[in-house]
Amino acid sequence: MERASYAYGGDHSHALRDAALLDPAKDPARIRAMYVDPDFARQGPGRAILTRCEAAARAAGFASVEMMATLAGEPLYRACGYTPIESIRSAPVDGVHVPLIRMGKPL
């Protein structure tokens, strides 16, 4: 769970983001950069990580949570109650755009 106001990207992209803290009274919490080793896919660790992130967001006073999902992660997030908000493409890296889905869930 992130309290900064960006939805995705690793620490290497910090110059492109607004690092202002989120306000739990009006902003959704943000989950970002969640990955599971493919050898452990569909065995529970993704759902366990997501559950812990949601619990941390609730404990911090957030009423909802959002993330930027890859197409590979979308089925898990839908199964966990997330709904699509919008589809976007990432900024290009070596000329390649990654399709992403902004998804959210009330807590």
OpenMM code with the backbone's topology and positions (N, CA, C; nanometers):
from openmm import Vec3, app, unit

residues = "MET GLU ARG ALA SER TYR ALA TYR GLY GLY ASP HIS SER HIS ALA LEU ARG ASP ALA ALA LEU LEU ASP PRO ALA LYS ASP PRO ALA ARG ILE ARG ALA MET TYR VAL ASP PRO ASP PHE ALA ARG GLN GLY PRO GLY ARG ALA ILE LEU THR ARG CYS GLU ALA ALA ALA ARG ALA ALA GLY PHE ALA SER VAL GLU MET MET ALA THR LEU ALA GLY GLU PRO LEU TYR ARG ALA CYS GLY TYR THR PRO ILE GLU SER ILE ARG SER ALA PRO VAL ASP GLY VAL HIS VAL PRO LEU ILE ARG MET GLY LYS PRO LEU".split()
positions = [
    Vec3(0.0854, -0.1169, 0.0000),
    Vec3(0.0000, 0.0000, 0.0000),
    Vec3(0.0895, 0.1225, 0.0000),
    Vec3(0.0618, 0.2136, -0.0888),
    Vec3(0.1392, 0.3362, -0.1034),
    Vec3(0.0604, 0.4545, -0.0505),
    Vec3(0.1300, 0.5472, 0.0101),
    Vec3(0.0656, 0.6722, 0.0495),
    Vec3(0.1044, 0.7854, -0.0444),
    Vec3(0.1948, 0.7601, -0.1360),
    Vec3(0.2306, 0.8635, -0.2335),
    Vec3(0.1266, 0.8638, -0.3448),
    Vec3(0.1205, 0.9731, -0.4197),
    Vec3(0.0092, 0.9916, -0.5127),
    Vec3(0.0367, 0.9429, -0.6546),
    Vec3(0.1122, 0.8374, -0.6708),
    Vec3(0.1311, 0.7799, -0.8027),
    Vec3(0.0768, 0.6381, -0.8021),
    Vec3(0.0340, 0.5911, -0.9168),
    Vec3(-0.0359, 0.4635, -0.9228),
    Vec3(0.0511, 0.3479, -0.9649),
    Vec3(0.1607, 0.3739, -1.0351),
    Vec3(0.2443, 0.2623, -1.0772),
    Vec3(0.3845, 0.3119, -1.1059),
    Vec3(0.4749, 0.2180, -1.1252),
    Vec3(0.6138, 0.2503, -1.1556),
    Vec3(0.7027, 0.2160, -1.0388),
    Vec3(0.8216, 0.1695, -1.0705),
    Vec3(0.9183, 0.1364, -0.9676),
    Vec3(0.9915, 0.2601, -0.9198),
    Vec3(1.0814, 0.2413, -0.8267),
    Vec3(1.1551, 0.3539, -0.7708),
    Vec3(1.2398, 0.4260, -0.8749),
    Vec3(1.2754, 0.3579, -0.9841),
    Vec3(1.3555, 0.4201, -1.0889),
    Vec3(1.2811, 0.5329, -1.1606),
    Vec3(1.1492, 0.5348, -1.1511),
    Vec3(1.0711, 0.6376, -1.2213),
    Vec3(1.0246, 0.7492, -1.1287),
    Vec3(1.0893, 0.7656, -1.0143),
    Vec3(1.0432, 0.8636, -0.9151),
    Vec3(1.0424, 1.0062, -0.9669),
    Vec3(1.1271, 1.0397, -1.0613),
    Vec3(1.1302, 1.1773, -1.1122),
    Vec3(1.0039, 1.2128, -1.1896),
    Vec3(0.9287, 1.1127, -1.2335),
    Vec3(0.8078, 1.1358, -1.3116),
    Vec3(0.6829, 1.1441, -1.2253),
    Vec3(0.6961, 1.1267, -1.0940),
    Vec3(0.5790, 1.1158, -1.0080),
    Vec3(0.5689, 1.2319, -0.9110),
    Vec3(0.4471, 1.2539, -0.8634),
    Vec3(0.4211, 1.3489, -0.7564),
    Vec3(0.4313, 1.2692, -0.6266),
    Vec3(0.5260, 1.3027, -0.5413),
    Vec3(0.5499, 1.2273, -0.4185),
    Vec3(0.4659, 1.2769, -0.3004),
    Vec3(0.3673, 1.3625, -0.3259),
    Vec3(0.2819, 1.4114, -0.2177),
    Vec3(0.2066, 1.2949, -0.1544),
    Vec3(0.1888, 1.3012, -0.0234),
    Vec3(0.1154, 1.1954, 0.0457),
    Vec3(-0.0329, 1.2017, 0.0122),
    Vec3(-0.0941, 1.0859, 0.0114),
    Vec3(-0.2387, 1.0766, -0.0121),
    Vec3(-0.3135, 1.1125, 0.1150),
    Vec3(-0.4342, 1.1619, 0.1002),
    Vec3(-0.5214, 1.1946, 0.2124),
    Vec3(-0.6259, 1.0842, 0.2238),
    Vec3(-0.6198, 1.0008, 0.3294),
    Vec3(-0.7158, 0.8908, 0.3431),
    Vec3(-0.8616, 0.9359, 0.3443),
    Vec3(-0.8866, 1.0610, 0.3788),
    Vec3(-1.0242, 1.1110, 0.3825),
    Vec3(-1.0821, 1.1333, 0.2428),
    Vec3(-0.9959, 1.1496, 0.1420),
    Vec3(-1.0487, 1.1772, 0.0085),
    Vec3(-0.9836, 1.0968, -0.1038),
    Vec3(-0.8649, 1.0412, -0.0810),
    Vec3(-0.7934, 0.9673, -0.1854),
    Vec3(-0.8031, 0.8167, -0.1630),
    Vec3(-0.7986, 0.7382, -0.2707),
    Vec3(-0.7859, 0.5933, -0.2527),
    Vec3(-0.6408, 0.5587, -0.2225),
    Vec3(-0.6200, 0.4539, -0.1454),
    Vec3(-0.4848, 0.4008, -0.1269),
    Vec3(-0.4405, 0.3436, -0.2602),
    Vec3(-0.3110, 0.3292, -0.2798),
    Vec3(-0.2593, 0.2767, -0.4053),
    Vec3(-0.1723, 0.1550, -0.3786),
    Vec3(-0.2005, 0.0493, -0.4495),
    Vec3(-0.1156, -0.0697, -0.4468),
    Vec3(-0.0356, -0.0663, -0.5756),
    Vec3(0.0955, -0.0811, -0.5657),
    Vec3(0.1758, -0.0788, -0.6871),
    Vec3(0.2895, -0.1798, -0.6805),
    Vec3(0.3320, -0.2210, -0.7990),
    Vec3(0.4475, -0.3098, -0.8140),
    Vec3(0.4317, -0.4411, -0.7382),
    Vec3(0.3179, -0.5051, -0.7533),
    Vec3(0.2944, -0.6356, -0.6914),
    Vec3(0.3170, -0.7445, -0.7957),
    Vec3(0.4101, -0.8339, -0.7706),
    Vec3(0.4410, -0.9415, -0.8639),
    Vec3(0.4547, -1.0724, -0.7890),
    Vec3(0.4202, -1.1815, -0.8565),
    Vec3(0.4368, -1.3162, -0.8013),
    Vec3(0.5179, -1.3971, -0.9018),
    Vec3(0.6141, -1.4722, -0.8530),
    Vec3(0.6923, -1.5613, -0.9382),
    Vec3(0.5964, -1.6537, -1.0130),
    Vec3(0.6104, -1.6662, -1.1449),
    Vec3(0.5194, -1.7520, -1.2217),
    Vec3(0.5114, -1.8961, -1.1703),
    Vec3(0.6162, -1.9453, -1.1063),
    Vec3(0.6133, -2.0812, -1.0504),
    Vec3(0.5127, -2.0943, -0.9365),
    Vec3(0.4697, -1.9802, -0.8800),
    Vec3(0.3764, -1.9823, -0.7678),
    Vec3(0.2398, -1.9229, -0.8034),
    Vec3(0.2196, -1.8936, -0.9319),
    Vec3(0.0917, -1.8373, -0.9760),
    Vec3(-0.0216, -1.9344, -0.9463),
    Vec3(-0.1367, -1.8778, -0.9111),
    Vec3(-0.2592, -1.9541, -0.8822),
    Vec3(-0.2438, -2.0492, -0.7620),
    Vec3(-0.1517, -2.0137, -0.6706),
    Vec3(-0.1324, -2.0935, -0.5502),
    Vec3(-0.1571, -2.0128, -0.4230),
    Vec3(-0.2002, -1.8890, -0.4362),
    Vec3(-0.2389, -1.8115, -0.3190),
    Vec3(-0.1515, -1.6953, -0.2774),
    Vec3(-0.0246, -1.6871, -0.3173),
    Vec3(0.0542, -1.5745, -0.2649),
    Vec3(0.0068, -1.4385, -0.3144),
    Vec3(-0.0421, -1.4292, -0.4373),
    Vec3(-0.0923, -1.3013, -0.4880),
    Vec3(-0.2112, -1.2530, -0.4078),
    Vec3(-0.3043, -1.3411, -0.3822),
    Vec3(-0.4225, -1.3059, -0.3022),
    Vec3(-0.3814, -1.2696, -0.1595),
    Vec3(-0.2837, -1.3400, -0.1039),
    Vec3(-0.2370, -1.3105, 0.0324),
    Vec3(-0.1722, -1.1720, 0.0392),
    Vec3(-0.0907, -1.1388, -0.0606),
    Vec3(-0.0278, -1.0063, -0.0651),
    Vec3(-0.1348, -0.8980, -0.0758),
    Vec3(-0.2305, -0.9201, -0.1636),
    Vec3(-0.3379, -0.8235, -0.1840),
    Vec3(-0.4190, -0.8047, -0.0562),
    Vec3(-0.4506, -0.9120, 0.0118),
    Vec3(-0.5260, -0.9051, 0.1375),
    Vec3(-0.4513, -0.8229, 0.2421),
    Vec3(-0.3205, -0.8415, 0.2516),
    Vec3(-0.2402, -0.7660, 0.3486),
    Vec3(-0.2344, -0.6175, 0.3117),
    Vec3(-0.2221, -0.5897, 0.1815),
    Vec3(-0.2215, -0.4494, 0.1372),
    Vec3(-0.3540, -0.3814, 0.1722),
    Vec3(-0.4646, -0.4507, 0.1480),
    Vec3(-0.5966, -0.3947, 0.1787),
    Vec3(-0.6120, -0.3716, 0.3286),
    Vec3(-0.5643, -0.4651, 0.4092),
    Vec3(-0.5729, -0.4495, 0.5555),
    Vec3(-0.4906, -0.3285, 0.6008),
    Vec3(-0.3726, -0.3099, 0.5430),
    Vec3(-0.2886, -0.1952, 0.5785),
    Vec3(-0.3567, -0.0647, 0.5372),
    Vec3(-0.4211, -0.0648, 0.4204),
    Vec3(-0.4922, 0.0556, 0.3750),
    Vec3(-0.6077, 0.0884, 0.4696),
    Vec3(-0.6847, -0.0132, 0.5079),
    Vec3(-0.7954, 0.0084, 0.6036),
    Vec3(-0.7421, 0.0642, 0.7350),
    Vec3(-0.6337, 0.0044, 0.7852),
    Vec3(-0.5756, 0.0478, 0.9129),
    Vec3(-0.5265, 0.1924, 0.9055),
    Vec3(-0.4864, 0.2370, 0.7861),
    Vec3(-0.4397, 0.3743, 0.7684),
    Vec3(-0.5552, 0.4715, 0.7446),
    Vec3(-0.6794, 0.4199, 0.7419),
    Vec3(-0.7962, 0.5062, 0.7296),
    Vec3(-0.8513, 0.5239, 0.5897),
    Vec3(-0.8002, 0.4482, 0.4925),
    Vec3(-0.8503, 0.4607, 0.3557),
    Vec3(-0.9816, 0.3853, 0.3399),
    Vec3(-1.0709, 0.4402, 0.2583),
    Vec3(-1.2008, 0.3774, 0.2332),
    Vec3(-1.2029, 0.3004, 0.1017),
    Vec3(-1.1010, 0.3203, 0.0195),
    Vec3(-1.0933, 0.2496, -0.1084),
    Vec3(-0.9467, 0.2340, -0.1476),
    Vec3(-0.9265, 0.1492, -0.2485),
    Vec3(-0.7908, 0.1223, -0.2963),
    Vec3(-0.7937, 0.1130, -0.4488),
    Vec3(-0.6841, 0.1558, -0.5113),
    Vec3(-0.6707, 0.1472, -0.6567),
    Vec3(-0.5344, 0.0904, -0.6917),
    Vec3(-0.5250, 0.0423, -0.8158),
    Vec3(-0.3991, -0.0078, -0.8682),
    Vec3(-0.4011, 0.0050, -1.0186),
    Vec3(-0.2841, -0.0077, -1.0780),
    Vec3(-0.2718, -0.0142, -1.2222),
    Vec3(-0.2357, -0.1597, -1.2521),
    Vec3(-0.3280, -0.2323, -1.3127),
    Vec3(-0.3106, -0.3758, -1.3362),
    Vec3(-0.2592, -0.4031, -1.4762),
    Vec3(-0.1749, -0.5039, -1.4866),
    Vec3(-0.1382, -0.5556, -1.6178),
    Vec3(-0.2484, -0.6511, -1.6616),
    Vec3(-0.2496, -0.6855, -1.7883),
    Vec3(-0.3508, -0.7793, -1.8364),
    Vec3(-0.3363, -0.9151, -1.7696),
    Vec3(-0.2133, -0.9542, -1.7360),
    Vec3(-0.1920, -1.0825, -1.6690),
    Vec3(-0.2503, -1.0833, -1.5280),
    Vec3(-0.2479, -0.9687, -1.4589),
    Vec3(-0.2992, -0.9615, -1.3231),
    Vec3(-0.4480, -0.9369, -1.3120),
    Vec3(-0.5090, -0.8902, -1.4195),
    Vec3(-0.6506, -0.8533, -1.4153),
    Vec3(-0.7424, -0.9641, -1.3627),
    Vec3(-0.7278, -1.0906, -1.4031),
    Vec3(-0.8186, -1.1939, -1.3514),
    Vec3(-0.8133, -1.2077, -1.1985),
    Vec3(-0.6942, -1.2004, -1.1410),
    Vec3(-0.6825, -1.2087, -0.9949),
    Vec3(-0.7549, -1.0912, -0.9301),
    Vec3(-0.7312, -0.9722, -0.9796),
    Vec3(-0.7910, -0.8540, -0.9177),
    Vec3(-0.9431, -0.8553, -0.9303),
    Vec3(-0.9940, -0.8985, -1.0443),
    Vec3(-1.1405, -0.9117, -1.0592),
    Vec3(-1.1955, -1.0126, -0.9593),
    Vec3(-1.1246, -1.1251, -0.9439),
    Vec3(-1.1686, -1.2291, -0.8494),
    Vec3(-1.1674, -1.1779, -0.7056),
    Vec3(-1.0849, -1.0770, -0.6787),
    Vec3(-1.0750, -1.0185, -0.5441),
    Vec3(-1.1641, -0.8957, -0.5273),
    Vec3(-1.2524, -0.8702, -0.6245),
    Vec3(-1.3506, -0.7634, -0.6096),
    Vec3(-1.3158, -0.6308, -0.6734),
    Vec3(-1.2056, -0.6230, -0.7469),
    Vec3(-1.1680, -0.4990, -0.8136),
    Vec3(-1.2455, -0.4857, -0.9438),
    Vec3(-1.2785, -0.3621, -0.9793),
    Vec3(-1.3472, -0.3360, -1.1054),
    Vec3(-1.2652, -0.2359, -1.1870),
    Vec3(-1.2726, -0.2465, -1.3191),
    Vec3(-1.1976, -0.1539, -1.4045),
    Vec3(-1.2505, -0.0111, -1.3925),
    Vec3(-1.1597, 0.0839, -1.3939),
    Vec3(-1.1934, 0.2257, -1.3937),
    Vec3(-1.1609, 0.2854, -1.5304),
    Vec3(-1.0439, 0.2520, -1.5830),
    Vec3(-1.0061, 0.2991, -1.7159),
    Vec3(-0.8904, 0.2146, -1.7690),
    Vec3(-0.8798, 0.2088, -1.9015),
    Vec3(-0.7682, 0.1418, -1.9674),
    Vec3(-0.6732, 0.2471, -2.0208),
    Vec3(-0.5434, 0.2223, -2.0038),
    Vec3(-0.4423, 0.3153, -2.0538),
    Vec3(-0.3259, 0.2353, -2.1123),
    Vec3(-0.2318, 0.3074, -2.1714),
    Vec3(-0.1051, 0.2485, -2.2130),
    Vec3(0.0046, 0.3175, -2.1348),
    Vec3(0.1040, 0.2416, -2.0949),
    Vec3(0.2164, 0.3009, -2.0232),
    Vec3(0.2948, 0.3932, -2.1150),
    Vec3(0.3775, 0.4749, -2.0550),
    Vec3(0.4735, 0.5513, -2.1338),
    Vec3(0.5646, 0.4499, -2.2029),
    Vec3(0.6141, 0.4811, -2.3206),
    Vec3(0.6961, 0.3829, -2.3917),
    Vec3(0.8309, 0.3591, -2.3244),
    Vec3(0.8708, 0.2339, -2.3207),
    Vec3(1.0041, 0.1941, -2.2774),
    Vec3(1.0640, 0.1204, -2.3963),
    Vec3(1.1715, 0.1728, -2.4495),
    Vec3(1.2313, 0.1175, -2.5717),
    Vec3(1.1273, 0.1055, -2.6829),
    Vec3(1.0366, 0.2025, -2.6895),
    Vec3(0.9360, 0.2062, -2.7944),
    Vec3(0.8157, 0.1170, -2.7721),
    Vec3(0.8088, 0.0499, -2.6594),
    Vec3(0.6984, -0.0430, -2.6325),
    Vec3(0.6064, 0.0157, -2.5254),
    Vec3(0.4765, 0.0191, -2.5561),
    Vec3(0.3745, 0.0603, -2.4595),
    Vec3(0.3136, -0.0663, -2.3988),
    Vec3(0.2903, -0.0665, -2.2687),
    Vec3(0.2257, -0.1791, -2.2008),
    Vec3(0.0806, -0.1406, -2.1725),
    Vec3(-0.0168, -0.2248, -2.2149),
    Vec3(-0.1558, -0.1951, -2.1813),
    Vec3(-0.1791, -0.2158, -2.0314),
    Vec3(-0.2452, -0.1219, -1.9677),
    Vec3(-0.2728, -0.1265, -1.8243),
    Vec3(-0.4201, -0.0962, -1.7995),
    Vec3(-0.4700, -0.1457, -1.6885),
    Vec3(-0.6079, -0.1197, -1.6485),
    Vec3(-0.6057, -0.0626, -1.5072),
    Vec3(-0.6526, 0.0579, -1.4917),
    Vec3(-0.6686, 0.1153, -1.3575),
    Vec3(-0.7911, 0.0482, -1.2970),
    Vec3(-0.7723, -0.0124, -1.1804),
    Vec3(-0.8804, -0.0860, -1.1142),
    Vec3(-0.8960, -0.0355, -0.9716),
    Vec3(-1.0162, -0.0477, -0.9171),
    Vec3(-1.0407, -0.0007, -0.7819),
    Vec3(-1.1377, -0.0896, -0.7072),
    Vec3(-1.1394, -0.0675, -0.5766),
    Vec3(-1.2253, -0.1461, -0.4891),
    Vec3(-1.2535, -0.0658, -0.3629),
    Vec3(-1.3811, -0.0638, -0.3201),
    Vec3(-1.4091, -0.0032, -0.1887),
    Vec3(-1.3624, -0.0973, -0.0792),
    Vec3(-1.3178, -0.0397, 0.0308),
    Vec3(-1.2758, -0.1200, 0.1446),
    Vec3(-1.3867, -0.1196, 0.2469),
] * unit.nanometer
topology = app.Topology()
chain = topology.addChain("A")
for resn in residues:
    res = topology.addResidue(resn, chain)
    for name in ("N", "CA", "C"):
        topology.addAtom(name, app.Element.getBySymbol(name[0]), res)
